[in-house]
Amino acid sequence: MIQKTLTMLKPDTMAAGNAGKIIAMLESEGFAIIGMKLFRLTAEKAGRFYAVHRERPFYSSLVSFMSEGPVIAMVLEREDAIQHLRKVMGATDPAKADPGTIRKLFASSIEHNAIHGSDSEASAQFEIGFFFSQLEQL
């Protein structure tokens, strides 16, 4: 089934100059980029995006991290996009990520883990709508 999902290259990826390498990996995995934006999240907008984590101990540091530099958000499309992106990204903790995954190659810690990806169809719908209008997608 063809699906859409959202991914976001985080500030650590941007600061390290790894955005192009990660985008190339995504394209080589068969993802079509049907929407893309470069911007900087405000703390308020990062807080709303990650509101699902508001009660978790890492919420404040996540909001701070995500608003410290530019990010690239993308709408990706392919068969089984959500689960395939999760596989390509690797485990949240790069020390536990499989070899060759984005997080194994580019993340430095569980908090500075290079990339975000939707974890379900419901979150993909919310996250895509958070950053992109229908007109901004191919």
Secondary structure, 3 states (H helix, E strand, C coil): CEEEEEEEECHHHHHHCCHHHHHHHHHHCCCEEEEEEEEECCHHHHHHHCHHHCCCCCHHHHHHHHCCCEEEEEEEEEECHHHHHHHHHCCCCHHHCCCCCHHHHHCCCCCCCCEEECCCHHHHHHHHHHHCCHHHCC
